Amino acid sequence: MAHNLNRMFAELSGLDFEKGLDVFEGDMDDYIAALQSFVKNTPAAIDKLRGFITEENLPEYAINIHGLKSVSAWVCARNIQEGAAELDTLAKAGDFSAIAAKNGKFLDDTDAFVNELKTLLENYSEG
């Protein structure tokens, strides 16, 4: 069954399904539950990161982008993890202009990833 799921989730660029399953010690139910939690909670994080980016609140932005980086690493969503890591570094360095230039596309890409993952999880639940 894991092989079929790996094939199904392989369509989603940026998710390392095999590694994620290894993180959860092969427990498919736990990994799927983690992915479902990620899908449920990430849109609020995206909204928060999109809504308050100013030079004055870079420390708060850094905390929130770091959280997104950590949870995406936990579920092995590597593209999100890598993008969040870059923004996290920029925030900690106080580079507001670089964040302003990259944040919107990163969040749009993250939103698209989450929506695609949500569809795959719905198809998995129905199957």
N, C-alpha and C positions, 0 to 999 in steps of 0.2 A: 504494500500500500504506500509506503514512504516513497518508493521509486516513482509511482504514478503522481504523487503530490509534487515531487521534485520536478518532474516534467511540467506539470501544470504551473508551478510557481516560477519555473525557469523563464517563462515568458515575461516576467516582471524584471526589467533591468534594475539593478541596484540591490536586489535582495539575494543574499547568499543563504539559500534555504538549507543546504546541507550543513553548513557551518552553524546556522541557527539551531538546527535539530541537534547537533553535537553539543551546543551550549546547554541545551535542555536535556542532556544525557539520553537522547533518543526518545524522550517522552513526547510523542506527537500531540497529545491532548494539551500538555502544558505549553508547548510552543505555539500551537494554534491559539490558545487562550491569550498568550502574550501578544501575538499579532493582532488579535481582536481588541485587546486593551489599547494597543498602539493606535489602531485605526479609530477607536472611540475618542481617545484623549488628545491626539495630535492636532486636530483642527482648532481646538481652543488655544493651544500653544502657538500655532501659526497666527491666529488672530491677535494674540497678545504681542507677538514679535513684529507684526505688521503695523500695529496701532500706536506704538509709543516710541519710535526711534528718534531720539534727540541727543544732542551732545551731553545734556545734563543728566540723562538717565542711562548712560552707557554702562555703569555698574549693574543696574537692574537688567539691562539687555544682556549683559555677559552672563548673568546667573541663568536667565531663561534660555539662551542659546546653548549654554553648557548642559542644561537639563535635557534639551532636545538631542544634543550630541550623545549623551549618555544612554538615553532610552533607545535611540536608533542603533547604537552599538550593541545593546542588549539583545535586540531582535535581529541583528545582522543586516540592517538596512544601510549598506556601506556608502551609497551615494549621499544619503542624508547625513550620515555620520561625518563624512569627509567635508561636506559643505559647511556643516555646523561647526566643525573643528576650525576651519579657516576663519569663519566669522567670530568664533570665540576668541581666537588669537588676536584678531583685529580689534575686538572690543576691549580686551585686556590691555592692548597697546594704545588705546584711546584714538584709533584711526577712524573717526566718524565718517569722513568722506569716502573711504573705501567700503565701509559697511553700507552706507547709503547707496553706493553704486551697485553692490552685489546682493543686498538683502531681498529686494523685490523678486528677482529671478529665482533665487534660492527658495523663497517661500512658495512661489508659483510651482516650481518643480516638485517641491515637497508635497504640496496639495495634490498635484496630479498623481504622484506616487501613491499617496494615501488612498485616493479614490480608486485607482487601479487595484491596489491590494484589497480594498473593501469588496470590490466586485469579485475578485478571486476567492475571497473567504466566503462570500455569499454562495458562490457556485460550489465550493467545497461542502458547505453546510447542507446544500440541497442534494448533493450527490450521495 
